[in-house]
């Protein structure tokens, strides 16, 4: 018999039962997604790949995709359209060991490296089962093959313990609060990381600017000193040339004085001796 919220509030212990996962839903793999149909950034139907689980905003509900298709293309591909609330996860390759489980936020397609658990909403609450799967290691079910893979039959046989549906909803409701807080915490961490990166970028730019300005200042200083030395050398050369010119002028005046003195003496000597000049 279903457990009511009132009974839960009064502390009545619900009866849990363990059933195969296949009794509360069905597992189904995704579809092939040829390369020529990929790359549409918007459209009617998101076509999720394993890497889309890493996108910001897809931490719990798959709300964003890198690829979209139209209904016509979906029919052409024969791709399964999974309903809102399907729980999706990687089923092939190393990504299985990352244990990521997400809930589809709208009807979507998934590629053949993923699988979906489509629940019977009358027997299981989506958010409760999602929380349950987050504590379940699907990697323990990986088949011993060269390529890690999850088998549909093994997934369907996986035991799950469930309280009555009303109790599941109450538990999911209680867990919704911490989930919201954790989501906000993740957002704050991401914001802090972005701010740190921006600050580091500004600091790096500032350091580069200072280094560039210092290099420019050094170049200008060296150019000024070179020009100053060049001017000083030019002035020194002019001064030395002027000094040499002055020295030559003085020498010329001295030589002229000597010639004039010599001429006067020579004239007196000629007069005294009575020598006739030719």
PyMOL commands that set and color helices and strands:
alter all, ss='L'
color gray80, all
select helices_A, chain A and resi 5-9+21-23+35-37+50-54+71-77+94-98+126-134+138-141+152-157+165-273
alter helices_A, ss='H'
color red, helices_A
select strands_A, chain A and resi 17-20+25-29+45-48+61-62+68-69+87-90+101-104+109-110+114-119+159-162
alter strands_A, ss='S'
color yellow, strands_A
deselect
rebuild
show_as cartoon
